[in-house]
Amino acid sequence: MTLTSVKWTLDDYHRMIAAGILDDRRVELLKGEIVEMAMEGEPHAYGSSEAGEYLADLIGDRAKVRQSHPITLPNDSEPEPDIAVVQRLGREYRSHHPYPENIFWLIEYAESSLAKDLEVKSKIYAEVGIPEYWVVNLKELQLVVFREPQNGEYTSKTIYTSGTIQPIAFPDLIIAIDAILNA
């Protein structure tokens, strides 16, 4: 017997949300599959919250820093990255979540979800052309930076433990790695 799993579209997912079917469930849509999200431990919650505030102060009016809100991707995915640095579109976000063309870069904080964030999500984000994706490895206190999406993969992967980094979207912006790692 062959088992066939059902793939959900973005429309299906949005109808389930509107109908309340997914209430009280921490889930996200990844490549047509509804996936449970790991619970946030204290280091995750603290780190992403502090980094979000730091980035919002640093970036100012140049972009919007969204924390733990969905983004909508054309590969039947609607993940909820810990931090999304996106274009300031104001009220336009009342009718849709940010699309790939609205996203400067994404950040995930990961401990129990590390494998998913490094492997599954990196491919999902590269596939739709997100130019930059950062994963904060809370186990090792490392910042893993993915850049240069090509053919569904990032061709550049760099690991930082200290120093500074300049995001592709804002090359004049100098970000302290320690502030992102909250070391």
C-alpha positions as CSV (number, residue, x, y, z in Angstrom):
1,M,0.0,0.0,0.0
2,T,1.3,3.4,-1.0
3,L,0.6,6.3,1.3
4,T,0.0,9.7,-0.3
5,S,0.1,12.8,1.9
6,V,-2.1,15.7,1.1
7,K,-0.4,19.0,0.1
8,W,-2.2,22.2,1.1
9,T,-2.2,25.4,-0.9
10,L,-1.9,28.8,0.6
11,D,-5.7,29.3,-0.1
12,D,-6.5,26.0,1.8
13,Y,-4.3,27.2,4.7
14,H,-5.9,30.6,4.9
15,R,-9.4,29.1,4.8
16,M,-8.4,26.8,7.7
17,I,-7.2,29.8,9.7
18,A,-10.3,31.8,8.9
19,A,-12.5,28.8,10.0
20,G,-10.6,28.5,13.3
21,I,-9.4,25.0,12.5
22,L,-5.9,25.9,13.5
23,D,-6.7,27.9,16.6
24,D,-4.5,27.1,19.6
25,R,-2.0,25.3,17.3
26,R,1.5,26.6,16.7
27,V,1.9,25.7,13.1
28,E,3.3,27.1,9.8
29,L,2.9,26.0,6.2
30,L,6.1,24.7,4.6
31,K,6.0,23.5,1.0
32,G,2.3,22.5,1.3
33,E,2.7,20.7,4.7
34,I,1.3,22.0,7.9
35,V,4.2,21.7,10.4
36,E,4.1,22.2,14.2
37,M,6.4,24.9,15.4
38,A,8.7,24.2,18.3
39,M,8.0,25.9,21.6
40,E,10.2,28.8,22.4
41,G,12.5,28.3,25.3
42,E,13.8,31.3,27.3
43,P,17.0,31.8,25.3
44,H,15.0,31.8,22.1
45,A,12.4,34.2,23.3
46,Y,15.0,36.5,24.9
47,G,17.4,36.5,22.0
48,S,14.9,37.1,19.2
49,S,13.1,39.9,21.2
50,E,16.4,41.7,22.1
51,A,17.8,41.4,18.6
52,G,14.5,42.6,17.1
53,E,14.7,45.7,19.2
54,Y,18.3,46.3,18.5
55,L,17.7,46.0,14.7
56,A,14.7,48.2,14.8
57,D,16.7,50.9,16.6
58,L,19.6,50.5,14.2
59,I,17.6,50.4,11.0
60,G,15.2,53.2,11.9
61,D,12.8,54.2,9.1
62,R,14.7,52.3,6.4
63,A,12.8,49.1,6.9
64,K,10.3,47.4,9.2
65,V,11.4,44.8,11.7
66,R,8.6,42.2,12.1
67,Q,8.9,39.7,14.9
68,S,7.2,36.3,14.8
69,H,4.7,37.1,12.0
70,P,4.0,35.2,8.8
71,I,5.5,35.8,5.4
72,T,3.7,34.5,2.3
73,L,5.8,32.6,-0.3
74,P,4.8,31.3,-3.7
75,N,6.0,27.8,-3.0
76,D,2.9,27.1,-0.8
77,S,4.8,28.2,2.3
78,E,3.8,30.6,5.1
79,P,6.5,30.4,7.7
80,E,6.7,32.6,10.7
81,P,10.4,33.7,11.0
82,D,11.5,35.1,14.4
83,I,12.6,38.3,12.6
84,A,11.8,39.5,9.2
85,V,13.3,42.8,8.0
86,V,10.9,44.0,5.3
87,Q,10.0,47.0,3.2
88,R,7.8,49.6,5.0
89,L,4.5,49.2,3.1
90,G,2.3,50.5,5.9
91,R,-1.4,49.6,5.5
92,E,-0.7,47.3,2.5
93,Y,0.2,44.7,5.1
94,R,-3.4,44.7,6.2
95,S,-4.3,42.8,3.0
96,H,-1.2,40.5,2.8
97,H,1.8,39.4,4.6
98,P,5.2,40.3,3.1
99,Y,6.0,38.5,-0.1
100,P,9.6,37.6,-1.2
101,E,10.0,40.9,-3.1
102,N,9.2,42.8,0.2
103,I,11.8,40.9,2.3
104,F,15.4,42.2,2.9
105,W,16.4,39.4,5.1
106,L,15.1,36.8,7.6
107,I,16.4,35.6,11.0
108,E,15.5,32.4,12.8
109,Y,16.6,31.5,16.4
110,A,17.1,27.8,16.7
111,E,17.7,25.2,19.4
112,S,15.4,22.2,19.0
113,S,14.4,23.4,15.4
114,L,18.1,23.8,14.3
115,A,18.0,21.1,11.6
116,K,14.7,22.3,10.2
117,D,16.0,25.9,10.1
118,L,19.4,25.1,8.6
119,E,18.2,22.6,6.0
120,V,14.4,22.8,5.3
121,K,13.8,26.5,5.7
122,S,17.1,27.5,4.0
123,K,15.9,25.7,0.8
124,I,12.4,27.2,1.0
125,Y,13.8,30.7,1.3
126,A,16.5,30.2,-1.4
127,E,13.9,28.8,-3.8
128,V,11.9,32.0,-3.7
129,G,15.0,34.3,-3.9
130,I,15.2,35.7,-0.3
131,P,18.6,37.3,-0.7
132,E,19.8,36.7,2.9
133,Y,18.8,34.4,5.7
134,W,20.4,34.2,9.2
135,V,20.1,31.3,11.6
136,V,21.2,31.9,15.2
137,N,22.4,28.5,16.5
138,L,21.6,28.8,20.2
139,K,23.4,25.5,21.0
140,E,26.8,26.8,19.8
141,L,26.2,30.6,20.0
142,Q,26.9,31.0,16.3
143,L,25.3,33.1,13.5
144,V,25.0,31.1,10.3
145,V,24.5,33.5,7.3
146,F,23.2,32.2,4.0
147,R,23.5,34.4,0.9
148,E,23.3,34.2,-2.9
149,P,20.3,32.0,-3.6
150,Q,20.6,30.0,-6.8
151,N,18.6,27.0,-8.0
152,G,16.9,26.5,-4.7
153,E,20.1,26.6,-2.6
154,Y,22.2,29.3,-1.0
155,T,25.6,29.2,-2.6
156,S,27.2,31.1,0.3
157,K,27.2,30.0,4.0
158,T,29.3,31.7,6.6
159,I,29.5,31.1,10.3
160,Y,30.2,34.0,12.7
161,T,30.8,33.9,16.5
162,S,31.9,37.5,17.0
163,G,32.7,40.7,15.1
164,T,30.4,42.6,12.8
165,I,28.3,42.0,9.7
166,Q,26.8,44.2,7.0
167,P,23.5,43.0,5.5
168,I,23.3,42.9,1.7
169,A,20.3,45.3,1.7
170,F,22.1,47.9,3.8
171,P,25.8,47.6,3.2
172,D,26.5,50.8,5.2
173,L,24.8,49.3,8.3
174,I,27.2,47.7,10.8
175,I,25.6,45.1,13.0
176,A,27.4,43.7,16.1
177,I,27.3,39.9,16.0
178,D,27.1,39.8,19.8
179,A,23.9,41.8,19.7
180,I,22.3,39.2,17.5
181,L,23.7,36.3,19.5
182,N,22.9,38.0,22.8
183,A,26.1,36.4,24.1
